Amino acid sequence: MTNKIDILTLFPDMVGAAFQESIIARAVSKGLLTLNCHQIRKYTTNKQGKVDDYPYSGGPGLVMAYQPIADCIRALSAEASAQGDNSEKPYVIYMSPQGKPFNQKKAQQLVQKEHIMILCGHYEGVDERVLEEFVDEEVSLGDFVLTGGEIPAMAVADCIARLIPGVLAEGSAEKESHTGLLLEYPQYTRPAEIEGKKIPEILLSGKHDEIEKWQVATAEKRTMQKRPDLYKIYQEEKIKSQTYYFDNSATTRQDDSVTEEMCDIVKFLYGNPSSLHHMGLEAERKLTEARKKIAETIGATDKEIYFTACATESNNWALRGYLEANPRAGKKILISSTEHPSVGETAAFLEKSGYQVERLPVNNMGIVDLDALKGAITADTAIVSVMHVNSETGAIQPLKEISAIARTINPNVIVHSDCVQSYGKIPVRIKELGVDMISTSAHKIHGPRGVGFLYIKSGIRIAPLLCGGGQEKGLRSGTENLPAIAGFALIAEKACHNLAENENTVRELNNIFRQTLQEEIRACVIISSEDTCPYVLNVAFPGLRAEVIQHSVEQKGVYISVGSACSSHKKDRSPTLTAMGYNNNVIDGAIRISFTYQNTKEQAEFAAKVICAEVKKLYGRRKGSR
Ligand code: PLP
């Protein structure tokens, strides 16, 4: 806690006067704070007592010189350490319109420093070398200019001093404007009525709970009216703190860094990448940079990345586009029986147009039966499509083995993988996995909606998805969605860089749910085995209906999903859980909890408890109704 403030100024009497009365003067006399003002001029070495000189860069005004300030700071620091009253080096602040804006949060940080020196500039400011050598932080009162740093220094010293314990009456600094996100509620004093104006009745009721509610409601109202900027932050924080979002396989909250990047592009880089003028070239440069970044995340080249609007589009295009461009590649398509509908339905569509589709069985952990794959591959198999991580259970398919087996039997086969639930979460390196095409989507990894990519290994022919202006090498025409593409590249790079760290965080959250649910609900069936991707946890409560569980936990702010959110509007039972051999009693009670590294341990503990409590209630009701 601050116990000493030194103010370094050319006008010590002016500054000192501010602290000779009232609260700060009492704090000084009680010994809670030592506050001194020091005349910088006293430290000059020239006979005239000159503290300033003309700026080298020319122009009007004078600049405070290095020497007297340096000597003043050094002398005061030496004095403090000789007295032994401060173990820390003094923290030097320079009051300047170029500094970081001062606010209550900054005051709360600064009061933690034992000894603060506030340097007041005057005239045109101080020699830059003073800032480089001595100043820890430049602080500004706002975007305006005063004649010197004295008035801001008084404000800063006052604001810090009143936060020192004992300076104000206990609790006074807790519920005021800018300590939280709301402005303070209105204050009234006696009499209760004056000139016909009454105070709000509730304040005379003596009902403390009601009065507290009134305080919050009025604080919210006046913040909304007077400071809509603060109110917006308050609302965002309120929503965040009351929302326990565990449906991250359905979609994720767009990261703020992505939003900022996108806003910058929308505002400043709005040229069309196909335009030949400077703005077009700048946009094209950004597009190329994004494509390179994305390519690096999977070990591909930028020429192999094709931006699309989503993974559904990528999956459709991969299968239909390849078969259309390669009519002699074969008539057989192999997919797993647990594919996302964007692959499953595309295969069904192709089946209707004459292709033969075989759906490979999976074992009870959801892993593709490799013997069945061996038996199914023939010389007529054109394409094998198996998702990397299952969106409902987190099961990780052995893609490397799948592509090796497929190629050993038919070297011409193309292996495609829907990597929506693995990309940015576990390593996806195309060469190691042995895949020819992969699909991804940005919104599953805190990126924007409306953008994904299809990786197509160079040399593979594919029919254009959209004809037109020739974008995406003539295969997917249409002006590129640059803000979304750049946002995707930014978050993909971050996610792929932090894979291991994020996975550890998520595994811990996953374990909290596993353990709590297993310990508290005897009937629960953990469908996702421990070696699945930790971003997804599928748990069933046999005999209950997943939709009912979902709606009851939602009342407490906990968001989870029933099966796969992408297809939950369909009433059919999950084909994935059916293929894994679960009976309807289990499937109907299966919920999916899905994670992000942005979830916290506290959120997981709270949400796991809520699910347990609601599930117990629902089981209790079932018993009662029998
Ligand atoms: N593939 C998988 C495995 C998914 O989980 C999803 C969406 O949940 C999709 C594809 C579709 O992704 P998009 O919403 O980008 O079309």
Residues whose N, C-alpha, C, O or C-beta is under 5 A from the ligand:
A	BS01	PLP	S249 A250 C310 A311 T312 H340 S342 V389 S391 D418 V420 Q421 S441 C566
